[in-house]
Amino acid sequence: MSGDVLSQASASAAAPEATPLLETRGLSAGYGQSLVLRDVDLAVGPGQVAVVLGANGAGKTTLMRSLAGLLPFSGDLLVDGQKVGAVRPDRMVGRGISLVPQGRGTMSALSVHDNLRAGAVSRRDKAGVEEDVDRWFTTFPRLAERRDQAAGTLSGGEQQMLAIARALMSRPRLLLCDEISLGLAPRIVQELFETIAQINVEMGTALLLVEQNAALAMKVASYVYLLEVGEVVQHGDAREFEQSDSIRRVYLGY
């Protein structure tokens, strides 16, 4: 696998199609009386790779938790052009939306193998589940080596691999990735991004990324949303964002 995969992923449709896979209209959310997101509109098309840029505290994780059904919100959430009623994690997974949460989120007491099987709890095709277990053990050989080891004893990079593989066990159409590079060595981060880019290219899985390593995320992304203080203040083609001096300096570091 090489950097070419990153550029292939970024060649996805530059803007969402007429009927986005996932769309928000006027989405607002927060914690208690504190409103974090205000009237957020965004869309991710089938097979697209989109990234949300923003400083710490901009509301990126709140957005991802809302989309995954983990946080109440006001406004509309649509999947395949249809408004979603009761938004719960199991129902979002059933609609093909799966989250890789910030901070890994593995079940530390369970083995690597059992963590993967837990990711497929909503599926009834036992043969397909075992086929996917083998697929992700092949994709992440280090997990295969530790299949009977408790997840909590893995290194940070291995736990992140497991979190991604477990989210993929539901065969999502859209994978939400919340800061998957957090606290990891650059070599592991590069490896993870090459893997998710490969998944996008080969399987057509759409990606919505919130990522502290903005420069690397931009190599994968075709579309960008800029979130500031809970509001989308700019959005557009990723290549156009890269040409903006102010955005490069503030978010991309060059």
ROVEX-852239 format. One record per residue: residue in three letters; chain; residue number from 1; z, x, y of N, C-alpha, C in turn. Coordinates in steps of 0.1 Angstrom, whole numbers. Each point is the difference from the previous one (the first is absolute). Layout:
% residues N
   residuo   cadena   num    n_up   n_east   n_north   ca_up   ca_east   ca_north    c_up   c_east   c_north
       ALA        A   NUM       Z        X         Y       Z         X          Y       Z        X         Y
...
//
This chain:
% residues 254
   residuo   cadena   num    n_up   n_east   n_north   ca_up   ca_east   ca_north    c_up   c_east   c_north
       MET        A     1       0        8       -12       0        -8         12       0        9        12
       SER        A     2      -7       -4        11      -1         8         12       1       -8        12
       GLY        A     3      -1        7        12       0        -7         12     -12      -10         2
       ASP        A     4     -10        2        -8     -12        -9          1       5      -14        -2
       VAL        A     5      10       -2        -9       4       -14         -3       6       -6        13
       LEU        A     6       7        7         8       5        -5         12     -11       -5         9
       SER        A     7     -11        7         1     -11        -5          9      -7      -11        -6
       GLN        A     8       0       -1       -13      -6       -12         -7       8      -12         3
       ALA        A     9      13        1         0       8       -12          3      -1       -4        14
       SER        A    10      -2       10         9      -1        -4         15     -14       -6         3
       ALA        A    11      -9        1       -10     -13        -7          2       0      -14        -3
       SER        A    12      12       -6        -3       1       -14         -3      -4       -8        13
       ALA        A    13      -2      -13        -2      -5        -8         12       9        3        12
       ALA        A    14      -7        2        11       7         4         12       8      -11         6
       ALA        A    15      -2      -12        -3       8       -11          5       1      -11       -11
       PRO        A    16      10       -8         1       2       -10        -11     -12      -10        -1
       GLU        A    17      -3       -4       -12     -11       -10         -2       3      -13         6
       ALA        A    18     -10      -10         0       2       -13          5      13       -7        -5
       THR        A    19       2        2       -13      12        -6         -6       9       12        -5
       PRO        A    20      10        4         8       8        11         -4       8       -3       -12
       LEU        A    21       4       10        -7       9        -1        -12      13       -5         5
       LEU        A    22       5        7        11      13        -3          6      -2       -1        15
       GLU        A    23       7       -9         6      -1        -2         15      13       -5         5
       THR        A    24       4        4        12      11        -6          7      -4       -5        13
       ARG        A    25       6      -11         5      -3        -6         13      13       -3         7
       GLY        A    26       3        7        10      12        -2          8      12        2        -8
       LEU        A    27       0       10        -9      12         3         -8      11        6         8
       SER        A    28      12       -6         0      12         6          6      11        0       -10
       ALA        A    29       8       11         1      11         2        -10      11        9         6
       GLY        A    30      11       -1        -6      11         9          4      12       -2        -9
       TYR        A    31      12        4         6      12         0         -8      11       -7         8
       GLY        A    32       4      -11        -5      10        -8          8      -6       -5        13
       GLN        A    33       7        3        11      -5        -4         13     -10       10         6
       SER        A    34      -2       11        -7      -8        11          6     -14       -1        -5
       LEU        A    35     -10       -3         9     -14        -1         -3      -6       13         0
       VAL        A    36      -7        4       -11      -6        14         -1     -15       -1         2
       LEU        A    37      -6      -10        -7     -15        -2          1      -3      -12         9
       ARG        A    38     -10        1         8      -4       -11          9     -15       -3        -1
       ASP        A    39      -3      -12        -5     -14        -5          0     -10       11        -5
       VAL        A    40       3        5       -12      -9        10         -6     -12       -7        -7
       ASP        A    41     -12        4         4     -12        -4         -7      -7       12        -6
       LEU        A    42      -2       -1       -13      -7        11         -7      -7       -6       -12
       ALA        A    43     -10        7        -6      -7        -4        -11      -4       12        -9
       VAL        A    44       0       -2       -13      -5        10         -9     -10       -6        -9
       GLY        A    45     -12        5         0     -11        -5         -9       1        5       -14
       PRO        A    46      -7       -6        -9       0         4        -14      -5       15        -1
       GLY        A    47       7        8        -7      -3        14         -2       1        9        12
       GLN        A    48       5       -6        11       1         8         13      13        9        -1
       VAL        A    49      -1       11         8      12         8          2       3        0        15
       ALA        A    50      12       -6         3       5        -1         14      13        7         2
       VAL        A    51       2        6        12      13         7          2       6       -6        13
       VAL        A    52      13       -1         0       8        -4         11       7       12         6
       LEU        A    53      -4        4        12       7        11          7      10       -6        10
       GLY        A    54      11        8         2      10        -4          9      12       10         0
       ALA        A    55       7        1        11      12         9          0      11       -6        -8
       ASN        A    56      10        8        -3      12        -6         -7       6      -11         9
       GLY        A    57       3      -11        -7       6       -12          7     -11       -9         5
       ALA        A    58     -12        2        -3     -11        -9          5      -1      -13        -8
       GLY        A    59       6        0       -12       0       -12         -8      -9        1       -12
       LYS        A    60      -4       12        -4      -9         1        -11       6       -4       -14
       THR        A    61      12        4        -3       6        -4        -12       4      -15         0
       THR        A    62       4       -5        11       2       -15          1     -13       -7        -3
       LEU        A    63     -11        5         5     -13        -6         -3      -3        0       -15
       MET        A    64       2       11        -7      -3         1        -14       9       -9        -8
       ARG        A    65      13       -1         4       9        -8         -7      -3      -15         1
       SER        A    66      -5       -4        12      -4       -13          2     -12       -4        -8
       LEU        A    67     -10        9        -1     -12        -3         -8       3       -1       -15
       ALA        A    68      10        8        -4       4         0        -14       9      -12        -4
       GLY        A    69       4       -8        10       8       -11         -3      15        3        -1
       LEU        A    70       4       11         6      14         5         -1       8       -4        13
       LEU        A    71      -7       -5        10       6        -3         13      -6      -13         6
       PRO        A    72       8       -9         4      -5       -12          7      -8        3        13
       PHE        A    73      -9       -8         3      -8         2         12      -5      -14         5
       SER        A    74      -5        0        12      -7       -11          6     -14        4         2
       GLY        A    75      -9      -10         1     -14         2          1      -6       -2       -13
       ASP        A    76     -13        4        -2      -7        -3        -12      -4       12        -7
       LEU        A    77       1       -1       -14      -4        11         -9     -11       -7        -9
       LEU        A    78     -12        6        -1     -10        -6         -8      -5       10       -10
       VAL        A    79      -3       -4       -12      -6         7        -11     -12       -6        -4
       ASP        A    80     -11        7         0     -14        -6         -3      -3      -12         9
       GLY        A    81       5        1        13      -3       -11          9       9      -12        -1
       GLN        A    82       9        0        -9       9       -12         -2      14        4         4
       LYS        A    83       6       -9         8      14         2          5      10        1       -12
       VAL        A    84       9        9         0      10         2        -10      12       -8         4
       GLY        A    85       5       -9        -9      11        -9          4      13        8        -1
       ALA        A    86       8       -2       -11      12         8         -2      -3       14        -4
       VAL        A    87       3        9         9      -3        14         -2      12        8        -7
       ARG        A    88      -2        2       -13      10         8         -8      -7       11        -7
       PRO        A    89       8       11        -3      -7        11         -7      -7       -3       -12
       ASP        A    90       5       -9        -9      -7        -3        -12     -13       -8         2
       ARG        A    91       0       -8        11     -12        -8          3     -11        9         6
       MET        A    92       5       10         8     -10        10          6      -6        8       -11
       VAL        A    93       8        5       -10      -5         7        -11     -10       -8        -8
       GLY        A    94       3      -13        -1      -9        -9         -7     -13       -2         7
       ARG        A    95       0        2        13     -13        -1          8      -7       14         1
       GLY        A    96       6       10        -7      -7        13          0       4        9        11
       ILE        A    97      12       -2         6       6         9         10      12        7        -5
       SER        A    98       0       13         0      11         8         -6       5       11        10
       LEU        A    99      13        2         0       6         9         10       5       13        -7
       VAL        A   100      -3       11         6       7        13         -3      10        2        11
       PRO        A   101      13       -3        -2       9         0         12       4       14         5
       GLN        A   102       4        0        12       5        13          5      13        4        -8
       GLY        A   103       1       13        -3      12         4         -7      -1       -2       -15
       ARG        A   104     -13        0        -5      -2         0        -15       3      -14        -6
       GLY        A   105      13       -4        -1       3       -13         -5      -1       -2       -15
       THR        A   106       1       11        -7      -1         0        -15      14       -6        -5
       MET        A   107      -1       -5       -12      12        -4         -7       6       12        -7
       SER        A   108      10        6         6       5        13         -3       6        1       -14
       ALA        A   109       6      -11        -5       6         1        -13     -10       -2       -12
       LEU        A   110     -11       -6         3     -10        -2        -10      -9       12        -2
       SER        A   111      -6        1       -12      -9        11         -3     -13       -2         8
       VAL        A   112      -8       11         1     -13        -1          6      -9      -10        -6
       HIS        A   113       0       -1       -13      -8       -10         -8       5      -14         4
       ASP        A   114      13       -2         0       5       -14          3      -3       -4        14
       ASN        A   115       0       10         9      -3        -3         14     -15       -5         1
       LEU        A   116      -9        7        -7     -14        -5          0      -1      -14        -6
       ARG        A   117       7       -3       -11      -1       -13         -6       6      -10        10
       ALA        A   118      10        3         7       6        -9         10     -10       -4        11
       GLY        A   119      -9        9         3     -10        -3         10     -10      -10        -5
       ALA        A   120      -1       -3       -13      -9        -9         -6       7      -13        -5
       VAL        A   121      12       -3         6       8       -11         -5      -7      -13         1
       SER        A   122      -9       -2        10      -7       -12          2     -12       -2        -9
       ARG        A   123      -3       10        -8     -12         0         -8       3       -5       -15
       ARG        A   124      -9       -6        -6       2        -5        -14     -10        7       -10
       ASP        A   125      -8        9         5     -10         7         -8       6       13        -5
       LYS        A   126       7       -1       -12       8        12         -4      -9       12        -3
       ALA        A   127     -12       -3        -6      -9        11         -3      -4        7        13
       GLY        A   128      -3       -8        11      -5         5         12      11        8         7
       VAL        A   129      13       -5        -1      11         7          6       1       14        -6
       GLU        A   130       0        1       -13       1        13         -7     -12        9         4
       GLU        A   131     -12       -6         1     -11         8          5       2        6        13
       ASP        A   132       6       -8         9       2         5         14      11       10         0
       VAL        A   133      10       -1        -9      11        10         -1      -7       13        -3
       ASP        A   134      -9        0       -10      -7        12         -4      -9        5        12
       ARG        A   135      -6       -9         7      -8         4         11       8        8        11
       TRP        A   136      11       -5         3       8         7         11       7       12        -5
       PHE        A   137       3        1       -13       5        12         -6     -11       11         0
       THR        A   138     -12       -4        -1     -11         9          0      -2        5        15
       THR        A   139       1      -10         9      -2         3         14      11        9         5
       PHE        A   140      12       -2        -4      12         8          4       6        6       -12
       PRO        A   141      -5       12        -5       4         6        -12      15        4         0
       ARG        A   142       6        2        12      14         4          0       9      -12        -4
       LEU        A   143      -5      -12         3       7       -12         -4       0       -1       -16
       ALA        A   144     -12        3        -5      -1        -1        -15       9       10        -7
       GLU        A   145       2       12         6       9        10         -5      15       -5         0
       ARG        A   146       3      -10         9      13        -4          2       2      -15        -3
       ARG        A   147      -8       -5        -8      -1       -15         -3      13       -6        -4
       ASP        A   148       9        8        -7      12        -5         -5      12        4         8
       GLN        A   149      -3        7        11      11         5          9       3      -11        11
       ALA        A   150      13       -1         3       4        -9         11      -6        3        13
       ALA        A   151      -5      -10         7      -8         2         12       9        7        11
       GLY        A   152      13       -3         0       9         6         10       1       15        -2
       THR        A   153      -4        6       -11       1        15         -2     -13        7         4
       LEU        A   154     -10       -8         4     -13         7          3       1        6        14
       SER        A   155      -9        9         3      -1         6         13      -6      -10        10
       GLY        A   156       1        3        13      -5       -10         10     -14       -3        -2
       GLY        A   157      -9       10        -2     -14        -2         -2      -3       -8       -13
       GLU        A   158       7        2       -10      -2        -7        -13       5      -15         2
       GLN        A   159      11       -2         8       4       -14          2     -11       -7         8
       GLN        A   160      -6        7        10     -10        -7          8     -13       -3        -9
       MET        A   161      -3        9        -9     -11        -3         -9       3      -12        -9
       LEU        A   162      13       -1        -4       4       -12         -8       0      -13         8
       ALA        A   163       4        1        13       0       -12          8     -14       -5         2
       ILE        A   164     -10        9         2     -14        -4          2      -5       -6       -13
       ALA        A   165       2        7       -12      -5        -5        -13       6      -13        -3
       ARG        A   166      13       -2         3       7       -13         -3      -7      -11         8
       ALA        A   167      -2        3        13      -7       -11          8     -14       -3        -5
       LEU        A   168      -7       10        -6     -13        -2         -5       0       -8       -13
       MET        A   169      11        0        -7       1        -7        -13      -3      -15         1
       SER        A   170       1       -6        12      -3       -14          2     -15       -2         2
       ARG        A   171      -8       11         0     -14         0          3      -3       -7        14
       PRO        A   172       6        5        10      -2        -6         14     -14        2         5
       ARG        A   173      -4      -10         8     -12         2          8       3        7        13
       LEU        A   174      12        0         5       4         7         12      13        7        -3
       LEU        A   175       1       13         3      12         8         -2       5        3        14
       LEU        A   176      13       -4         3       6         3         12       9       13        -2
       CYS        A   177      -3       10         8       7        13         -2       8        3        13
       ASP        A   178      13        0        -2       9         2         12       6       14        -1
       GLU        A   179      -6        9         8       5        14          1       1        7       -13
       ILE        A   180     -11        1        -8       1         6        -13       2       15         1
       SER        A   181      -2        7        11       1        14          1      14        4         4
       LEU        A   182       9       -9         4      13         3          6       8        9        -9
       GLY        A   183       4       12         6       9         9         -7      -7        8       -11
       LEU        A   184     -13        0        -1      -7         7        -11      -7       13         5
       ALA        A   185      -1        9        -9      -7        13          3     -15       -3         3
       PRO        A   186      -6        8         9     -14        -3          3     -10        0       -12
       ARG        A   187       2        8       -10      -8         0        -11       0      -13        -8
       ILE        A   188      12       -5        -1       2       -13         -7      -6      -12         8
       VAL        A   189       1        1        13      -5       -10          9     -15        0        -1
       GLN        A   190      -7       11         0     -14         1         -2      -5       -6       -13
       GLU        A   191       8        3       -10      -3        -5        -14       1      -15         0
       LEU        A   192      10       -5         6       2       -15          0     -11       -7         7
       PHE        A   193      -4        6        12     -11        -6          7     -13        0        -7
       GLU        A   194      -3       11        -7     -12         1         -7       0      -10       -12
       THR        A   195      12       -3        -5       0        -9        -11      -2      -15         5
       ILE        A   196       6       -3        11      -2       -14          5     -14       -2         5
       ALA        A   197      -6       11         5     -14        -1          5      -9       -2       -12
       GLN        A   198       3        7       -11      -8        -2        -12       2      -14        -6
       ILE        A   199      11       -6         1       3       -13         -5      -9      -10         9
       ASN        A   200       0        2        13      -8        -8          9     -15        1        -4
       VAL        A   201      -5       12        -2     -14         2         -3      -4       -6       -13
       GLU        A   202       8        3       -11      -4        -3        -13       4      -14        -4
       MET        A   203      11       -6         5       4       -13         -4      -2      -11        11
       GLY        A   204      -3        5        12      -2       -10         11      12       -5         6
       THR        A   205      12        6        -3      13        -5          5       0        2        15
       ALA        A   206       3      -10         8       1         2         14      14        6         3
       LEU        A   207       1        8        11      12         7          4       4       -4        14
       LEU        A   208      12       -2         2       6        -1         14      11       10         1
       LEU        A   209      -2       10         8       9        12          0       8        0        13
       VAL        A   210      14        2        -1       8         4         11       5       14        -4
       GLU        A   211      -3        9         9       1        14         -5       4       10        12
       GLN        A   212      10        8        -3       5        10         10     -10       11         1
       ASN        A   213      -7        3       -10     -11        10          0     -13       -6         4
       ALA        A   214       0       -3        13     -12        -8          5     -13        7        -1
       ALA        A   215       0       13         1     -13         7         -1      -6       -1       -14
       LEU        A   216       9        0       -10      -5        -1        -14      -4      -15        -2
       ALA        A   217       8       -9         5      -4       -14         -2     -13       -4         6
       MET        A   218      -3        7        11     -13        -3          7     -12        5        -8
       LYS        A   219       2       10        -8     -11         5         -8      -4      -11       -11
       VAL        A   220       9       -8        -4      -2       -10        -10      -5      -13         7
       ALA        A   221       5       -3        12      -1       -13          6     -14       -2         6
       SER        A   222      -4      -13         0     -12        -4          7       3       -8        12
       TYR        A   223      12       -6         1       4        -9         11      14        3         3
       VAL        A   224       4       -1        13      13         4          5       6      -11         9
       TYR        A   225      13       -2        -1       7        -9          9      11        9         6
       LEU        A   226       1       -1        13      10         8          8      12      -10         4
       LEU        A   227      12        3        -6      11        -9          3      10        7         9
       GLU        A   228       3       -7        11      10         6         10      10      -11         3
       VAL        A   229      12        3        -2      12        -9          3      -3      -14        -6
       GLY        A   230      -5        0       -12      -1       -13         -7     -13       -7         3
       GLU        A   231      -9        5         7     -13        -7          4     -12        9        -3
       VAL        A   232     -10       -6        -5     -13         7         -2      -7        1        14
       VAL        A   233      -1       13         4      -5         2         14     -14        5         0
       GLN        A   234      -5        4       -12     -14         5         -2      -4        0       -14
       HIS        A   235     -12       -3        -3      -5         1        -14     -15        3         0
       GLY        A   236      -5        6       -11     -14         3          0      -3       10       -11
       ASP        A   237     -13        4         0      -5         9        -10       8       13         1
       ALA        A   238       3        6       -12       8        12         -1      -7       12         7
       ARG        A   239     -13        1        -1      -7        11          6       1       -1        15
       GLU        A   240       0      -12         6       1        -1         14      14        4         5
       PHE        A   241      10       -3        -8      14         4          3       1       15         0
       GLU        A   242      -6        6        -9       0        15         -1      -6        7        12
       GLN        A   243      -9       -7         7      -7         5         12       8       -2        13
       SER        A   244      11       -7        -1       8        -3         12      10       12         1
       ASP        A   245      -1        7        12       9        11          2      15       -4         0
       SER        A   246       3      -11         7      14        -4          1       6       -4       -14
       ILE        A   247      -8       -7        -8       5        -3        -14       1       12        -8
       ARG        A   248      -9        9         1       1        13         -8      12        7         4
       ARG        A   249       3        1        12      12         8          5      13       -6        -5
       VAL        A   250       1      -13         2      13        -7         -3       2       -3       -15
       TYR        A   251     -10       -3        -7       1        -5        -14      -5       10       -10
       LEU        A   252     -10        8         3      -6         8        -10       4       15         2
       GLY        A   253       6        3        11       5        14          2     -10       11         3
       TYR        A   254     -11       -4         5     -10        11          4      -9       -5        12
//
